[in-house]
Amino acid sequence: WKHWIDKDRPEEEQCPDADLPMVLKLLIIRAMREDRFVATARMLVTQTLGEEHTGHADLDEVLAASTSITPIICICEPGDDATSSV
């Protein structure tokens, strides 16, 4: 496990437990390599929902497409300040 987590981009590598679901891989990376969390979260969203759900989005468009039962998850990268958009 140490060899895997110490890699430059562990989220792109096969982890020691090949059957580990991506969401658990995300949690392990969050606990052990906080610097790789955003990249791993983006990878999880891309694999689960598709490429169109990553990147910068227009908050007005997101709200217009959502409903009261649709979750909206925003992941900010270090240095991002979305305060003016919210």
Accessible surface in RSA format (square Angstrom, percent):
REM  Atomic radii and reference values for relative SASA: ProtOr
REM  Chains: A
REM  Algorithm: Lee & Richards
REM  Probe-radius: 1.40
REM  Slices: 20
REM RES _ NUM      All-atoms   Total-Side   Main-Chain    Non-polar    All polar
REM                ABS   REL    ABS   REL    ABS   REL    ABS   REL    ABS   REL
RES TRP A   1   143.71  57.7 113.48  54.9  30.24  71.0  88.45  47.2  55.26  89.7
RES LYS A   2   152.05  74.2 143.72  88.2   8.33  19.8 115.35 103.8  36.70  39.1
RES HIS A   3   142.49  77.9 131.97  91.7  10.52  26.9  99.84 102.9  42.65  49.6
RES TRP A   4     7.31   2.9   6.61   3.2   0.70   1.6   6.61   3.5   0.70   1.1
RES ILE A   5    14.91   8.5  14.91  11.1   0.00   0.0  14.91  10.7   0.00   0.0
RES ASP A   6    81.53  57.1  56.44  56.2  25.09  59.3  27.49  64.7  54.04  53.9
RES LYS A   7    67.17  32.8  59.42  36.5   7.74  18.4  32.56  29.3  34.60  36.9
RES ASP A   8   126.67  88.7 112.29 111.8  14.38  34.0  32.26  75.9  94.40  94.2
RES ARG A   9   125.71  52.8 122.93  62.7   2.79   6.6  20.69  28.3 105.03  63.7
RES PRO A  10     0.00   0.0   0.00   0.0   0.00   0.0   0.00   0.0   0.00   0.0
RES GLU A  11     4.17   2.4   2.09   1.6   2.07   4.9   0.76   1.5   3.40   2.8
RES GLU A  12   103.88  59.6  69.02  52.2  34.86  83.0  24.58  47.5  79.30  64.7
RES GLU A  13    70.28  40.4  67.09  50.8   3.20   7.6   4.07   7.9  66.21  54.1
RES GLN A  14   127.11  71.1 102.09  74.6  25.02  59.6  56.79 120.9  70.32  53.3
RES CYS A  15     8.64   6.5   5.32   5.9   3.32   7.8   0.05   0.1   8.59   9.3
RES PRO A  16    72.05  52.5  28.99  26.4  43.06 156.5  42.36  35.0  29.69 184.5
RES ASP A  17    63.62  44.6  57.48  57.2   6.14  14.5  16.78  39.5  46.85  46.7
RES ALA A  18    70.94  65.2  44.83  69.2  26.11  59.4  44.97  63.3  25.96  68.8
RES ASP A  19   133.26  93.3 106.87 106.4  26.39  62.4  36.12  85.0  97.14  96.9
RES LEU A  20    35.76  19.9  18.53  13.3  17.23  43.3  19.89  14.0  15.87  42.7
RES PRO A  21    71.39  52.0  59.83  54.5  11.57  42.0  71.39  58.9   0.00   0.0
RES MET A  22    34.15  17.7  24.81  16.4   9.34  22.2  19.33  16.4  14.81  19.6
RES VAL A  23    77.41  50.9  75.92  68.7   1.49   3.6  75.92  66.0   1.49   4.0
RES LEU A  24    76.98  42.9  76.89  55.0   0.09   0.2  76.89  54.0   0.09   0.3
RES LYS A  25    23.88  11.6  23.88  14.6   0.00   0.0   5.37   4.8  18.51  19.7
RES LEU A  26    19.71  11.0  19.71  14.1   0.00   0.0  19.71  13.8   0.00   0.0
RES LEU A  27   100.25  55.8  95.86  68.6   4.39  11.0  96.20  67.6   4.05  10.9
RES ILE A  28    52.30  29.8  48.40  36.1   3.90   9.4  52.30  37.7   0.00   0.0
RES ILE A  29     0.00   0.0   0.00   0.0   0.00   0.0   0.00   0.0   0.00   0.0
RES ARG A  30   106.33  44.6 104.49  53.3   1.84   4.4  22.78  31.1  83.55  50.6
RES ALA A  31    83.71  77.0  43.87  67.7  39.84  90.6  53.71  75.6  30.00  79.5
RES MET A  32   122.99  63.7  94.77  62.7  28.22  67.2  69.64  59.2  53.35  70.7
RES ARG A  33    46.44  19.5  44.24  22.6   2.19   5.2  23.20  31.7  23.24  14.1
RES GLU A  34   117.98  67.7 104.17  78.8  13.81  32.9  33.61  65.0  84.37  68.9
RES ASP A  35   103.92  72.8  66.78  66.5  37.14  87.8  53.66 126.3  50.26  50.1
RES ARG A  36    40.55  17.0  40.55  20.7   0.00   0.0   1.85   2.5  38.70  23.5
RES PHE A  37    51.65  25.8  51.65  32.0   0.00   0.0  51.65  31.3   0.00   0.0
RES VAL A  38    27.67  18.2  26.90  24.4   0.77   1.8  26.90  23.4   0.77   2.1
RES ALA A  39    31.58  29.0  24.02  37.1   7.56  17.2  25.56  36.0   6.02  15.9
RES THR A  40     0.00   0.0   0.00   0.0   0.00   0.0   0.00   0.0   0.00   0.0
RES ALA A  41     2.64   2.4   2.41   3.7   0.23   0.5   2.61   3.7   0.03   0.1
RES ARG A  42    96.93  40.7  92.26  47.0   4.67  11.1  43.54  59.5  53.39  32.4
RES MET A  43    48.57  25.2  42.52  28.1   6.05  14.4  43.43  36.9   5.14   6.8
RES LEU A  44    35.44  19.7  35.44  25.4   0.00   0.0  35.44  24.9   0.00   0.0
RES VAL A  45    34.98  23.0  33.88  30.7   1.11   2.7  34.98  30.4   0.00   0.0
RES THR A  46    42.98  30.6  36.27  36.8   6.71  16.0  32.95  44.3  10.03  15.2
RES GLN A  47   119.18  66.6  80.46  58.8  38.72  92.2  41.63  88.6  77.55  58.8
RES THR A  48    94.50  67.2  62.29  63.2  32.21  76.8  58.79  79.0  35.71  54.0
RES LEU A  49   105.58  58.8  86.08  61.6  19.50  49.0  91.66  64.4  13.92  37.5
RES GLY A  50    20.42  25.2   0.00   N/A  20.42  25.2  19.25  52.8   1.17   2.6
RES GLU A  51   121.86  70.0 114.94  87.0   6.92  16.5  60.69 117.4  61.17  49.9
RES GLU A  52   135.60  77.9  98.94  74.9  36.66  87.3  65.28 126.3  70.32  57.4
RES HIS A  53   106.88  58.4  78.59  54.6  28.29  72.4  51.64  53.2  55.24  64.3
RES THR A  54    28.88  20.5   7.92   8.0  20.95  49.9   7.76  10.4  21.11  31.9
RES GLY A  55    54.15  66.8   0.00   N/A  54.15  66.8  28.76  78.9  25.40  56.9
RES HIS A  56   177.46  97.0 141.88  98.6  35.59  91.0  93.02  95.9  84.44  98.3
RES ALA A  57    75.50  69.4  38.92  60.1  36.58  83.2  47.13  66.4  28.37  75.1
RES ASP A  58    75.87  53.1  59.71  59.4  16.16  38.2  27.08  63.7  48.79  48.7
RES LEU A  59    50.01  27.9  45.37  32.5   4.63  11.7  46.16  32.4   3.85  10.4
RES ASP A  60   108.90  76.3 102.06 101.6   6.84  16.2  29.22  68.8  79.68  79.5
RES GLU A  61   119.52  68.6 111.34  84.2   8.18  19.5  43.82  84.8  75.70  61.8
RES VAL A  62    45.11  29.7  39.54  35.8   5.57  13.4  43.90  38.1   1.21   3.3
RES LEU A  63    97.53  54.3  85.76  61.4  11.77  29.6  86.03  60.4  11.50  30.9
RES ALA A  64    89.31  82.1  49.70  76.7  39.62  90.1  62.33  87.8  26.98  71.5
RES ALA A  65    88.45  81.3  51.84  80.0  36.61  83.3  63.61  89.6  24.85  65.8
RES SER A  66    27.52  23.3  10.73  14.3  16.78  38.7   3.21   6.8  24.30  34.0
RES THR A  67    83.65  59.5  65.18  66.1  18.47  44.0  74.69 100.3   8.96  13.5
RES SER A  68   122.55 103.6  73.61  98.2  48.93 112.7  59.55 126.8  63.00  88.3
RES ILE A  69   158.77  90.3 130.74  97.4  28.02  67.5 139.16 100.2  19.61  53.2
RES THR A  70    61.60  43.8  47.81  48.5  13.79  32.9  39.76  53.4  21.85  33.0
RES PRO A  71   111.15  81.0  85.52  78.0  25.63  93.2  96.68  79.8  14.47  90.0
RES ILE A  72    71.47  40.7  39.02  29.1  32.45  78.2  42.07  30.3  29.40  79.8
RES ILE A  73   141.57  80.6 110.76  82.5  30.80  74.2 112.72  81.2  28.85  78.3
RES CYS A  74    94.58  71.5  61.83  69.0  32.74  77.0  30.01  76.0  64.56  69.6
RES ILE A  75    73.71  41.9  42.48  31.6  31.23  75.3  45.46  32.7  28.25  76.7
RES CYS A  76    70.71  53.5  49.13  54.8  21.59  50.7  20.60  52.2  50.12  54.0
RES GLU A  77    65.57  37.6  62.52  47.3   3.05   7.3   8.55  16.5  57.02  46.6
RES PRO A  78   126.48  92.2  92.51  84.3  33.97 123.5 105.55  87.1  20.93 130.1
RES GLY A  79    84.58 104.3   0.00   N/A  84.58 104.3  43.44 119.2  41.14  92.1
RES ASP A  80    72.66  50.9  48.11  47.9  24.55  58.1  12.83  30.2  59.83  59.7
RES ASP A  81   111.81  78.3  82.48  82.1  29.34  69.4  34.92  82.2  76.90  76.7
RES ALA A  82    42.46  39.0  33.10  51.1   9.36  21.3  37.62  53.0   4.84  12.8
RES THR A  83   106.95  76.1  90.19  91.4  16.75  39.9  73.03  98.1  33.92  51.3
RES SER A  84   114.40  96.7  71.73  95.7  42.67  98.3  58.87 125.4  55.53  77.8
RES SER A  85    74.23  62.7  48.16  64.3  26.07  60.1  25.63  54.6  48.60  68.1
RES VAL A  86   142.70  93.9  90.82  82.2  51.88 125.0 102.88  89.4  39.82 108.0
END  Absolute sums over single chains surface
CHAIN  1 A     6675.5       5125.4       1550.1       3792.1       2883.4
END  Absolute sums over all chains
TOTAL          6675.5       5125.4       1550.1       3792.1       2883.4
